[in-house]
């Protein structure tokens, strides 16, 4: 009897262990399915951020549209408002067969003269290549310096009466740390091959020859800016002694000076000027992956660049 009872007890224990093992396997499979679904959901979210699902160039009914491209923020190579993105948007806008007119909406305080110049040149090329499609700029809050450098290439510039327009000038800014270094007892050890290789080094005393050279370079770029504005605005421009001094004006005053052509918004220009009220956005934006990669690589460099000399149209 004892042997029989022991055998039954062992059998029950084994059955219980087996059932627990099966239950654990089932729980493991359920959790596995859950985490797989969670992973697929996360992947779908990332893909949604990476892919622009909007199709701006599909208009099977042939309805004429106003193509919109945005230029927002500081104009710089590593930002949203860079030449590559703005030009890609403009090219797509002009190539669309249903485009009645293109609006470049600008909200920018300026930025890189190189990036601004590249956009300006491409705008002129696109206008020449597509003479039947007008290209107008609509200014909202601010169109200053590099922003206005870009705007000068448009057929017309529309503003709000309170918009900020102008700042036709160039600056180079930075800091000097020589006094701070002396107080901290820090010695600057700079070795160069070439007597001007340490040009405007913020940790060395200012060199008058370097300063004079920098001013000549700024004047040269400033003159390029002035020439672009004169060429773009032509006889509409009513030059004053302070027009190219770097000052800014209200939208109302900019019309009086010939820096702008009239009042208008994206909707009013599309509706009243282009006669195509359907506005479609062709702006190219950085996706999540691009922003992360560029920001991650640029953070260290920009932290040092912020204390070094910068050349900007603003």
C-alpha positions in Angstrom: 0.0 0.0 0.0 2.8 2.4 0.8 4.5 1.7 -2.5 1.2 2.2 -4.3 0.6 5.5 -2.5 4.1 6.7 -3.1 3.7 5.9 -6.8 0.4 7.9 -7.0 2.0 10.8 -5.1 5.0 10.9 -7.5 2.6 10.7 -10.5 0.6 13.6 -9.2 3.7 15.6 -8.6 5.0 14.9 -12.1 1.6 15.8 -13.6 1.6 19.0 -11.7 5.1 19.9 -12.8 4.2 19.0 -16.4 1.1 21.2 -16.3 3.0 24.1 -14.8 5.6 23.7 -17.5 2.9 23.8 -20.2 1.3 26.8 -18.6 4.6 28.6 -18.4 5.2 27.9 -22.1 1.8 29.3 -23.0 2.5 32.4 -20.9 5.9 32.7 -22.6 4.3 32.5 -26.0 1.7 35.1 -25.1 4.3 37.5 -23.9 6.4 36.8 -27.0 3.4 37.6 -29.2 2.8 40.8 -27.2 6.4 42.0 -27.5 6.4 41.2 -31.2 3.3 43.2 -31.7 4.7 46.0 -29.6 7.9 45.9 -31.8 5.9 46.0 -35.0 3.9 48.9 -33.6 7.1 50.8 -32.8 8.5 50.1 -36.2 5.3 51.4 -37.8 5.5 54.6 -35.8 9.1 55.1 -36.9 8.2 54.5 -40.5 5.4 57.0 -40.2 7.9 59.6 -39.0 10.4 58.8 -41.7 8.0 58.8 -44.7 6.1 61.7 -46.0 2.8 60.2 -47.1 1.4 63.3 -48.6 1.3 63.3 -52.4 1.3 66.9 -53.6 1.8 66.2 -57.2 -1.3 64.0 -57.8 -4.2 66.0 -59.2 -6.0 63.7 -61.7 -8.8 66.3 -62.3 -6.3 68.8 -63.7 -7.4 71.6 -61.4 -4.9 74.4 -61.3 -3.1 74.8 -58.0 -0.9 77.3 -56.2 2.3 75.5 -55.2 3.6 76.6 -51.8 7.2 76.2 -50.4 8.1 77.4 -46.9 11.4 78.9 -45.8 11.3 79.1 -42.0 14.0 80.0 -39.5 17.7 80.7 -39.9 19.1 79.8 -43.3 21.9 77.4 -42.7 23.3 74.2 -44.2 22.3 71.9 -41.3 18.8 73.3 -40.7 15.4 73.0 -42.2 15.9 76.2 -44.1 18.8 75.0 -46.2 19.3 75.5 -49.9 18.9 71.8 -50.7 15.5 71.5 -49.1 14.2 74.9 -50.4 15.4 74.2 -54.0 14.0 70.7 -54.0 10.6 72.0 -53.0 10.7 74.8 -55.6 11.8 72.4 -58.4 8.9 70.0 -57.6 6.5 72.9 -57.5 7.5 74.2 -60.9 7.6 70.7 -62.5 4.0 69.9 -61.4 1.8 70.2 -64.5 -1.1 71.7 -62.6 0.9 74.6 -61.0 -0.6 78.0 -61.9 2.0 79.9 -59.7 4.5 79.3 -57.0 4.6 81.0 -53.6 7.7 81.0 -51.4 6.6 81.9 -47.9 9.4 83.4 -45.9 9.8 83.7 -42.1 13.5 84.2 -41.7 15.9 86.6 -39.9 18.7 85.6 -42.3 21.6 83.3 -42.1 24.3 81.9 -44.4 25.2 84.2 -47.4 26.2 81.1 -49.4 22.9 79.2 -48.8 20.9 82.3 -49.5 22.9 82.9 -52.7 22.4 79.3 -53.9 18.6 79.7 -53.4 18.5 83.1 -55.2 20.4 81.7 -58.2 18.1 78.7 -58.5 15.0 80.9 -58.3 16.2 82.9 -61.2 17.0 79.8 -63.2 13.5 78.3 -62.5 11.9 81.6 -63.5 13.8 81.6 -66.8 13.0 77.9 -67.4 9.3 78.3 -66.7 8.4 81.8 -67.8 4.6 81.0 -67.8 4.7 80.2 -64.0 5.1 83.3 -61.7 7.1 83.0 -58.5 6.0 85.3 -55.7 7.3 85.7 -52.2 4.9 86.1 -49.3 6.5 87.6 -46.1 4.8 86.9 -42.8 6.6 88.0 -39.7 10.2 88.7 -40.9 12.2 88.7 -44.1 15.5 90.1 -43.1 19.1 89.9 -44.4 19.6 86.5 -46.0 15.8 86.1 -46.1 15.6 89.2 -48.2 18.6 88.1 -50.3 16.4 85.1 -51.3 13.2 87.2 -51.7 14.9 89.6 -54.2 14.9 86.9 -56.9 11.0 86.6 -56.9 8.7 88.2 -59.5 6.9 90.0 -56.7 7.1 90.3 -52.9 4.0 90.6 -50.8 4.1 91.6 -47.1 1.9 92.4 -44.1 1.9 96.0 -43.0 3.7 95.0 -39.8 6.2 92.6 -41.4 9.9 93.3 -40.8 11.8 93.7 -44.0 15.3 94.6 -45.0 18.5 94.5 -43.0 20.6 94.5 -46.2 24.0 94.0 -44.6 26.6 91.5 -43.5 28.1 90.9 -40.1 30.9 88.8 -38.6 30.6 88.3 -34.9 32.5 86.5 -32.2 34.1 86.9 -28.7 37.5 87.7 -27.3 38.6 85.7 -24.2 42.1 87.2 -23.6 41.2 89.1 -20.4 39.4 86.1 -19.0 42.3 83.8 -19.7 44.7 86.2 -17.9 42.5 86.2 -14.8 42.3 82.4 -14.9 46.0 82.1 -15.5 45.5 80.2 -18.8 48.3 80.5 -21.4 47.3 80.3 -25.0 49.6 78.1 -27.1 48.8 78.5 -30.8 51.1 77.1 -33.4 50.5 77.9 -37.1 52.1 77.5 -40.5 51.3 80.7 -42.2 51.3 84.0 -40.5 47.5 84.6 -40.8 46.4 81.0 -40.1 45.2 82.1 -36.6 42.8 84.6 -38.3 40.5 86.2 -35.7 41.4 83.6 -33.1 39.1 84.4 -30.1 41.9 83.4 -27.6 44.5 85.8 -29.0 44.7 89.6 -29.0 42.9 91.2 -32.0 45.3 91.7 -34.9 44.6 95.0 -36.8 45.7 93.5 -40.1 43.3 90.7 -39.7 40.6 93.1 -38.7 41.2 95.2 -41.8 41.1 92.1 -44.0 37.8 91.0 -42.4 36.3 94.4 -43.1 37.3 94.2 -46.8 35.8 90.7 -47.1 32.5 91.9 -45.4 32.4 94.9 -47.8 32.8 92.6 -50.8 30.0 90.3 -49.7 27.9 93.3 -48.8 28.3 94.7 -52.3 27.3 91.3 -53.7 24.1 91.6 -51.6 23.4 95.1 -52.9 23.9 94.0 -56.5 21.4 91.1 -56.0 18.8 93.5 -54.6 19.3 96.1 -57.3 19.1 93.4 -60.0 16.0 91.8 -58.5 14.0 94.9 -57.8 15.1 97.0 -60.7 13.3 100.3 -61.3 10.9 99.5 -58.4 13.6 100.3 -55.9 13.6 103.8 -54.5 17.1 104.0 -53.0 17.8 106.1 -49.9 21.1 106.7 -48.2 20.3 104.2 -45.5 18.7 101.5 -47.6 21.8 99.3 -47.6 23.0 100.2 -44.1 21.5 97.1 -42.4 18.4 98.9 -41.1 15.0 97.2 -41.2 11.6 98.6 -42.1 7.9 97.7 -41.6 6.1 96.1 -44.4 4.2 99.3 -45.1 7.5 101.3 -45.4 9.1 98.5 -47.5 6.4 99.0 -50.1 7.1 102.7 -50.2 10.8 102.0 -50.7 10.2 99.5 -53.4 11.5 96.6 -51.4 8.1 95.0 -51.6 5.2 95.2 -54.1 2.1 95.1 -52.0 0.1 93.5 -49.2 -0.8 89.9 -49.4 -1.0 86.5 -47.8 -0.7 83.0 -49.2 -4.4 82.7 -49.5 -5.0 86.1 -51.1 -2.2 85.7 -53.6 -3.4 82.2 -54.5 -7.0 83.4 -54.9 -6.6 86.9 -56.3 -3.3 86.8 -58.2 -2.9 83.3 -59.4 -6.7 82.6 -59.6 -5.9 79.2 -58.1 -7.3 79.0 -54.5 -6.2 75.4 -54.0 -2.9 75.7 -52.2 -0.7 72.6 -52.1 2.5 72.4 -49.9 5.6 71.2 -51.7 8.0 72.0 -48.8 10.7 69.5 -48.1 11.3 68.8 -44.4 13.9 66.9 -42.5 12.5 63.6 -41.4 13.1 62.3 -37.9 16.2 60.2 -38.8 17.8 63.1 -40.7 17.2 65.5 -37.8 18.6 63.1 -35.3 21.7 62.2 -37.3 22.5 65.8 -38.2 21.9 67.1 -34.7 23.9 64.3 -33.1 26.8 65.0 -35.3 26.5 68.8 -35.2 26.0 69.4 -31.4 29.7 69.1 -30.5 30.9 71.2 -33.4 28.3 73.9 -32.9 29.1 74.2 -29.2 32.6 75.3 -30.2 31.4 77.3 -33.3 29.2 79.4 -31.1 32.3 81.0 -29.5 34.1 81.3 -32.8 33.6 83.9 -35.5 30.5 83.5 -37.6 29.7 85.2 -40.9 26.0 85.8 -41.5 23.5 87.9 -43.5 21.5 89.2 -40.6 
